Amino acid sequence: MQEGFLEKMFSLKGKVVLVTGGGRGIGQVICLQLSRAGADLAIFSRSGASQTKQLVESENGNILDIRVDVTDEDQVKKGIDQIFKKYGHLDVVINNAGVCYHKTAFEASLDEWRQVIDVNLTGEYIVCKEAARQMIKNHISGNIINIASMSGHIVNIPQMQAAYNASKAGVIQMTRSLAIEWIDNNIRVNSISPGYVSTPMSIDPAFVPQELLDAWKPLFPMHRMAKPEELCGAIIWLCSESAGYVTGADILIDGAYTVV
Ligand code: NDP
């Protein structure tokens, strides 16, 4: 193999990447792996990302930790301005912030429905829009990856989560729509649909009771959840020049959950 071939294909050196919800879970692992691939990072979250910052900086990576609620258009605009002020550009957005409730349609209040749609769908829309606006203004060939879910394709059981499932189906179709809208601006827009991934959202006993974990186990064709690291190869590939012809795609990484 030609020396440096793979590095050239997949290097993120010189790219600035915004990861929303990068303070823990999948977002934290994405930050670490993308930093190792050469990217400079920025994070949006409501409660800060001091642990992620520490981890990235301990490996000499660059990271900007900004308090932004992705549902607030004004905060998002100011956050993106801060990224341009520090790094001078923004090349990639990973729209990862998300929330989930397990409640039936009759149990969930309208406020709970609205909160899930607000963060998972409207929040991703706001970040896509404001990042793309600045990318276009600054003549940047940008790249947006929206974290959807297999729940945008199938209905999870036994827990009921209509708002979450609807929000993630919305993310997949929004991704396809924006890919076409910005195709002549050289902005690629794709989504990733993970199956269950072991993070606080899917294993924290405060959120997921043991009976539910036990009910999920026989449903995994690979007999386990994904590790967050197992999403990162696809993310690095999508961010890189080697995925230059990939836009409007949704990549399922679900250990065949949606196949059976
Ligand atoms: P976590 O609950 O571990 O992390 C979610 C992150 O989102 C937190 O860092 C949180 O930070 C941030 N966040 C939530 N609301 C907002 C907001 N309004 N503004 C800014 N940041 C916000 O979730 P995961 O890591 O498990 O999930 C990450 C993504 O992957 C989500 O979109 C989720 O739907 C998706 N996914 C997860 C799966 C799983 O099994 N874990 C499966 C499929 C998809 P803070 O509270 O500080 O704002």
Residues whose N, C-alpha, C, O or C-beta is under 5 A from the ligand:
A	BS01	NDP	G21 G22 G23 R24 G25 I26 G27 F44 S45 R46 S47 G48 V68 D69 V70 T71 N96 A97 G98 V119 I147 A148 S149 M150 P194 G195 Y196 V197 T199 P200 M201 S202
